[in-house]
Every structure is written in C-alpha cells, then in structure tokens.
Amino acid sequence: MKKIIVLCSIVLLLMPFTALGQDFCEGNFDYDRDQDGTDAFTFKTDFGRSSIMDPCPDDGPAPVEKSGQVTSYGTGDDGTLEKGVALPNPRFSDNGNGTIMDNLTGLTWLKDANCYGTRTWDQALGDCSGLTSGSCGLTDGSSSGDWRLPNVKELQSLIDFSQFGPALPSGHPFVNAQLDINHWSSTTVAFWTNIAWTVRIDSGYVAYDEKSGSYHVWPVRGGH
C-alpha cells in the first residue's frame, strides 16, 4: 500500500500542470492580483518546476487577436477570413475598484480613460508612474510605480475595428473615452526621438507627434 501511495505521488509530481487543468506557464493567474508575474515565479519555485522537469517553454509565440471586423468588403479580406485569436467573452471585467481587467491580454486598465485631460508626453509618463489608490476613482490599494503609460501595441490592443466612435469593443466598461484627439503611448518613434506614437480611440488610427504636444493619458498596469 505504501509503495502504491508513493508511486501515485511521483506520478502526480511528474504530470504536466496542464494535465491538472491549468497551464501555469501562461501567466494567466495571479493570487494577489498584482499582475506582475511574481506569483508565477513563486509557484514554479515552490513546486520545483525546472528546465529538466516539465519546463516552461520560451516566451512566445504571441498570437495576434482578431481585429473585430466581421463584414466582408472583398474576397479574401479580413471580414471574410476573420483570422486571429478569438476574443474572450466577456472581453473586459470590471474589478469594482476603478480598474478594468482585459481578459485577452491580462492587462489592467484605469476605468477612467481621461483622468488627466491633455498632457505632454513627459507629463503623461509622470502622471502614470505617480498614480495611486485614492485618485482617478481608484480604490485598489495601488501605490506609486504600479502604473505606467502603455506602449503603442498595448494601446492598440484595445481597438475593435468593427466599431467607431469609439473603436472599442461593444459594451466596454470604460468611462470618459475621448474621441477628439489621440492618446499617448510610451513608445518613441525610431527615426526621430523627439516624437512618440499615439492612438486615436475613435477610429484606431495610429499616428505620432512631437512629445511637446498635448494628448490624452490612459494608464495601464501589468504585462510581461
């Protein structure tokens, strides 16, 4: 009987965690909701996952999500093929504390998409890094340094190209989404470092402008 119990224990230890219903390599779990990857590191350390026993694969590939467009305007176009990763339903979850979880990317966004009005790029960086619980409708316990300005890929990931004014997924839970001018990203344009990429929320249009310009600020937290 003891040999059977020991054997069963060994089998369970060697079973891939995916066989137990959860792939802990994916990073789509977070015990303390900080979305910073600390829990994944702790789990793998505590449970002995290593390069020898059930290793996690290298990061990637990073599949591209569906654009959201379902109407076809020509043979072989996006609306015909609808290529990409299917969007989760619901796409977003309102955490009830001023934050919104994107169930596609795992990113956490500020529910208020226009807490700061229009700012320069440097001001936007500072606004995001200095965001704390108690401001902008937040009651999540976050402290300075938890939030940041999203990169251009993250900002564009919010866009649903089947929608317009705003080009956000239907039924999204955000408030104060601004349609008049673009939102700053944290990404600098490679050929001219005095300008940065922006995304327009009414249409999904990606552009760029000098960092001294004034655009909207939409903080995010989490990400790999």
C-alpha positions as CSV (number, residue, x, y, z in Angstrom):
1,M,0.0,0.0,0.0
2,K,2.8,2.4,0.9
3,K,4.5,1.7,-2.5
4,I,1.3,2.5,-4.3
5,I,0.9,5.8,-2.5
6,V,4.5,6.7,-3.2
7,L,4.2,5.8,-6.8
8,C,1.0,7.8,-7.2
9,S,2.7,10.8,-5.6
10,I,5.6,10.6,-8.0
11,V,3.2,10.4,-11.0
12,L,1.4,13.5,-9.8
13,L,4.6,15.4,-9.5
14,L,5.8,14.4,-12.9
15,M,2.4,15.2,-14.6
16,P,2.5,18.4,-16.6
17,F,0.5,21.1,-14.8
18,T,-1.6,21.4,-18.0
19,A,-2.9,17.9,-17.3
20,L,-4.3,19.2,-14.0
21,G,-6.4,21.8,-15.9
22,Q,-4.1,24.8,-15.7
23,D,-1.0,25.8,-17.6
24,F,1.0,27.8,-15.1
25,C,3.4,28.9,-17.8
26,E,0.8,31.1,-19.3
27,G,0.8,33.6,-16.5
28,N,-3.0,33.9,-16.6
29,F,-3.3,33.5,-12.9
30,D,-2.5,35.9,-10.1
31,Y,-3.2,35.2,-6.4
32,D,-2.7,38.8,-5.2
33,R,-4.0,40.5,-8.4
34,D,-0.8,42.5,-9.0
35,Q,-0.3,41.0,-12.5
36,D,3.5,41.4,-12.2
37,G,4.5,37.8,-12.6
38,T,5.6,37.4,-9.0
39,D,3.1,34.7,-8.4
40,A,4.2,32.7,-11.4
41,F,7.8,32.8,-10.2
42,T,6.9,31.8,-6.7
43,F,4.7,28.9,-8.0
44,K,7.4,27.5,-10.2
45,T,10.0,27.9,-7.4
46,D,7.8,26.3,-4.7
47,F,6.7,23.4,-6.8
48,G,10.0,22.6,-8.4
49,R,9.3,23.2,-12.0
50,S,12.7,23.3,-13.8
51,S,14.4,23.0,-17.1
52,I,14.5,19.3,-16.5
53,M,11.1,18.5,-15.1
54,D,8.2,19.9,-17.1
55,P,9.9,23.0,-18.2
56,C,8.0,26.1,-19.3
57,P,8.6,26.9,-23.0
58,D,10.4,30.1,-24.1
59,D,8.2,33.1,-24.3
60,G,6.1,33.2,-27.5
61,P,4.8,32.8,-30.0
62,A,2.5,35.7,-29.4
63,P,-0.7,35.0,-31.5
64,V,-2.4,38.1,-32.9
65,E,-6.1,38.6,-31.9
66,K,-9.0,39.0,-34.3
67,S,-9.5,42.6,-35.4
68,G,-13.2,42.5,-34.6
69,Q,-14.2,43.1,-38.2
70,V,-16.8,40.6,-39.4
71,T,-18.2,42.3,-42.5
72,S,-16.6,41.4,-45.8
73,Y,-15.9,44.1,-48.4
74,G,-13.8,42.0,-50.8
75,T,-12.8,38.4,-51.4
76,G,-10.1,37.3,-49.1
77,D,-10.3,40.4,-46.8
78,D,-10.4,40.4,-43.0
79,G,-14.1,40.2,-42.8
80,T,-14.1,37.1,-44.9
81,L,-11.3,35.2,-43.2
82,E,-11.6,36.6,-39.6
83,K,-8.1,35.4,-38.8
84,G,-6.6,35.7,-35.3
85,V,-7.2,34.5,-31.8
86,A,-10.8,34.5,-30.7
87,L,-11.7,37.3,-28.2
88,P,-12.8,36.2,-24.7
89,N,-16.3,36.7,-23.6
90,P,-16.6,38.8,-21.7
91,R,-13.6,40.8,-23.1
92,F,-13.4,43.0,-20.0
93,S,-14.1,42.5,-16.3
94,D,-14.9,45.5,-14.1
95,N,-13.0,44.9,-10.8
96,G,-15.2,47.4,-8.9
97,N,-12.2,49.4,-7.7
98,G,-11.6,51.8,-10.6
99,T,-9.8,49.2,-12.7
100,I,-10.7,47.1,-15.7
101,M,-9.2,43.7,-16.5
102,D,-8.6,42.9,-20.1
103,N,-9.3,39.2,-20.3
104,L,-7.5,39.0,-23.7
105,T,-4.1,40.5,-22.7
106,G,-4.2,40.2,-18.9
107,L,-3.5,44.0,-18.7
108,T,-5.3,46.1,-16.1
109,W,-6.5,49.5,-17.3
110,L,-7.7,52.5,-15.5
111,K,-11.5,52.6,-15.8
112,D,-11.5,56.4,-16.3
113,A,-9.9,56.9,-19.7
114,N,-9.5,60.6,-19.2
115,C,-8.5,61.3,-15.6
116,Y,-5.7,63.8,-16.6
117,G,-7.1,65.7,-19.6
118,T,-4.4,66.5,-22.2
119,R,-0.7,66.4,-21.2
120,T,2.7,66.5,-22.8
121,W,4.5,63.1,-23.3
122,D,6.8,63.7,-20.3
123,Q,3.9,64.8,-18.1
124,A,2.0,61.6,-19.2
125,L,4.8,59.4,-18.1
126,G,4.9,61.1,-14.7
127,D,1.2,61.0,-14.3
128,C,1.0,57.3,-14.8
129,S,4.0,56.4,-12.7
130,G,2.7,58.6,-9.9
131,L,-0.9,57.2,-9.9
132,T,-2.0,55.8,-6.6
133,S,-5.1,54.5,-4.9
134,G,-7.4,57.3,-3.9
135,S,-7.1,59.3,-7.1
136,C,-8.8,58.9,-10.5
137,G,-11.5,56.8,-8.9
138,L,-9.1,54.1,-7.7
139,T,-9.7,52.1,-4.5
140,D,-7.4,49.2,-5.5
141,G,-4.6,49.8,-3.0
142,S,-2.1,50.6,-5.7
143,S,0.9,52.7,-4.9
144,S,3.4,54.9,-6.8
145,G,5.2,53.0,-9.5
146,D,2.4,50.4,-10.1
147,W,1.0,52.1,-13.1
148,R,2.7,53.2,-16.4
149,L,1.9,54.7,-19.8
150,P,1.1,51.8,-22.2
151,N,3.3,51.1,-25.2
152,V,1.7,51.5,-28.6
153,K,1.0,47.8,-29.1
154,E,-0.8,47.7,-25.7
155,L,-2.9,50.8,-26.5
156,Q,-3.9,49.5,-29.9
157,S,-4.9,46.1,-28.4
158,L,-8.0,47.9,-27.1
159,I,-9.2,48.7,-30.5
160,D,-12.1,46.8,-32.1
161,F,-12.0,47.6,-35.8
162,S,-15.7,46.8,-36.2
163,Q,-16.6,49.8,-34.1
164,F,-16.3,53.5,-34.5
165,G,-16.7,56.5,-32.1
166,P,-15.2,54.9,-30.0
167,A,-13.5,51.9,-31.7
168,L,-13.7,49.9,-28.5
169,P,-15.4,46.5,-28.1
170,S,-19.1,46.8,-27.8
171,G,-20.3,47.0,-24.2
172,H,-16.9,48.0,-22.9
173,P,-17.0,49.2,-19.3
174,F,-14.7,52.2,-19.6
175,V,-15.8,55.8,-18.9
176,N,-14.8,59.1,-20.5
177,A,-13.2,57.5,-23.6
178,Q,-12.1,60.6,-25.6
179,L,-12.7,60.8,-29.3
180,D,-11.4,64.3,-30.1
181,I,-7.6,63.7,-30.1
182,N,-5.2,60.9,-29.7
183,H,-3.8,59.1,-26.6
184,W,-0.1,59.0,-25.8
185,S,1.8,55.7,-25.9
186,S,5.2,55.3,-24.2
187,T,6.8,54.3,-27.5
188,T,9.2,56.7,-29.1
189,V,9.5,56.9,-32.9
190,A,12.7,55.3,-34.0
191,F,13.7,57.8,-36.7
192,W,13.0,61.0,-34.6
193,T,13.3,60.6,-30.9
194,N,11.5,63.9,-30.2
195,I,8.2,62.3,-31.2
196,A,6.2,59.4,-29.9
197,W,3.4,57.1,-31.2
198,T,-0.2,57.9,-30.4
199,V,-3.5,56.0,-30.9
200,R,-6.8,57.6,-31.7
201,I,-9.7,55.9,-29.8
202,D,-12.5,57.0,-32.1
203,S,-11.1,55.0,-35.1
204,G,-8.0,53.1,-34.0
205,Y,-5.8,55.4,-36.2
206,V,-2.1,55.1,-35.2
207,A,-0.1,58.3,-35.6
208,Y,2.7,60.2,-34.0
209,D,3.6,63.7,-32.8
210,E,6.2,65.8,-31.0
211,K,6.4,64.9,-27.3
212,S,5.7,68.6,-26.5
213,G,2.2,68.1,-27.9
214,S,-0.9,67.6,-25.7
215,Y,-2.7,64.3,-25.8
216,H,-4.8,62.1,-23.5
217,V,-3.4,59.8,-20.9
218,W,-4.7,56.2,-20.2
219,P,-2.7,54.4,-17.5
220,V,-2.2,50.6,-17.5
221,R,-0.6,48.1,-15.2
222,G,0.7,44.6,-15.5
223,G,2.2,42.9,-18.6
224,H,5.2,40.6,-19.1
